[in-house]
Amino acid sequence: MTVTESSIQVRDRLYIGGEWVEPSGSGTIEVINSTTEEVMGRIPEGSAEDVDRAVAAARAAFETWSQTPVAERAQWCGRISQALAGRMEQIAALIAQEVGMPI
């Protein structure tokens, strides 16, 4: 979920196992705009338990994914690429802010 506090983007979930899930802890990490040195976002601080959940989900997915024909995997990668391309301007703007560089 994304919440906007003024112009601060707040993410409160982790993407694990194909879905957005609650983190196991309550810690957060502030994302700093390198140009202004202001907080531009806040993300969950993943814990060792969150990493274990993500690794278990990846291992579970590997069995099916590794048996998927190469052509089908390529189609999925193409869909992901198209979805990212559709958000290219938004992603570029966020990365530029975080690392302090022009687009």
C-alpha positions as CSV (number, residue, x, y, z in Angstrom):
1,M,0.0,0.0,0.0
2,T,1.2,3.5,-0.8
3,V,0.3,6.4,1.4
4,T,1.4,10.0,0.7
5,E,2.3,12.1,3.7
6,S,2.8,15.5,2.0
7,S,5.1,14.5,-0.7
8,I,6.6,11.5,1.2
9,Q,5.8,8.1,-0.3
10,V,5.2,5.5,2.4
11,R,5.3,1.7,1.7
12,D,4.1,-0.5,4.5
13,R,4.3,-3.9,2.9
14,L,7.0,-6.3,1.4
15,Y,6.4,-8.2,-1.8
16,I,7.0,-11.9,-0.9
17,G,5.6,-14.9,-2.7
18,G,3.7,-12.9,-5.3
19,E,1.8,-10.8,-2.9
20,W,2.2,-7.7,-0.7
21,V,2.5,-8.9,2.9
22,E,3.0,-7.3,6.3
23,P,6.6,-7.2,7.5
24,S,7.4,-9.2,10.6
25,G,8.8,-6.2,12.4
26,S,7.8,-2.6,12.8
27,G,11.0,-0.9,11.8
28,T,11.2,1.4,8.8
29,I,14.0,2.9,6.7
30,E,13.8,6.5,5.5
31,V,14.7,7.1,1.8
32,I,16.5,10.3,1.4
33,N,16.4,12.7,-1.6
34,S,20.1,13.1,-2.3
35,T,19.7,16.6,-3.8
36,T,17.6,18.1,-1.0
37,E,18.6,15.7,1.8
38,E,14.9,15.5,2.8
39,V,13.0,12.3,3.4
40,M,11.2,11.4,0.2
41,G,9.9,8.0,1.3
42,R,9.7,5.4,4.0
43,I,9.9,1.6,3.5
44,P,9.6,-1.4,5.8
45,E,12.9,-2.6,7.4
46,G,13.0,-6.3,6.5
47,S,14.0,-8.6,9.2
48,A,15.8,-12.0,9.1
49,E,12.3,-13.6,9.3
50,D,11.2,-11.6,6.3
51,V,14.3,-12.8,4.4
52,D,13.6,-16.4,5.4
53,R,10.0,-16.0,4.1
54,A,11.2,-14.5,0.8
55,V,13.8,-17.3,0.3
56,A,11.2,-20.0,1.1
57,A,8.8,-18.4,-1.4
58,A,11.6,-18.3,-4.1
59,R,12.5,-21.9,-3.4
60,A,8.9,-23.0,-3.7
61,A,8.4,-21.0,-7.0
62,F,11.6,-22.4,-8.5
63,E,10.3,-25.9,-8.9
64,T,7.4,-24.7,-11.2
65,W,9.4,-22.0,-12.9
66,S,12.3,-24.3,-13.7
67,Q,9.9,-26.7,-15.4
68,T,8.2,-23.9,-17.4
69,P,9.2,-24.0,-21.1
70,V,11.8,-21.4,-22.2
71,A,9.3,-19.8,-24.6
72,E,6.8,-19.3,-21.9
73,R,9.4,-17.9,-19.5
74,A,10.5,-15.5,-22.3
75,Q,6.8,-14.3,-22.6
76,W,6.6,-13.7,-18.9
77,C,9.9,-11.7,-19.0
78,G,8.5,-9.7,-21.9
79,R,5.3,-8.9,-20.0
80,I,7.4,-7.7,-17.0
81,S,9.5,-5.6,-19.4
82,Q,6.4,-4.0,-20.9
83,A,4.9,-3.2,-17.4
84,L,8.2,-1.6,-16.3
85,A,8.4,0.4,-19.5
86,G,4.9,1.7,-18.8
87,R,6.2,3.1,-15.6
88,M,9.6,4.2,-16.9
89,E,9.1,8.0,-16.3
90,Q,7.9,7.4,-12.7
91,I,10.7,5.0,-11.9
92,A,13.3,7.2,-13.5
93,A,12.1,10.2,-11.5
94,L,12.3,8.3,-8.2
95,I,15.8,6.9,-8.9
96,A,17.0,10.3,-10.0
97,Q,15.8,11.9,-6.7
98,E,17.2,9.1,-4.6
99,V,20.7,9.2,-6.1
100,G,20.8,12.9,-6.9
101,M,21.3,12.8,-10.6
102,P,19.5,14.3,-13.6
103,I,17.2,12.1,-15.6
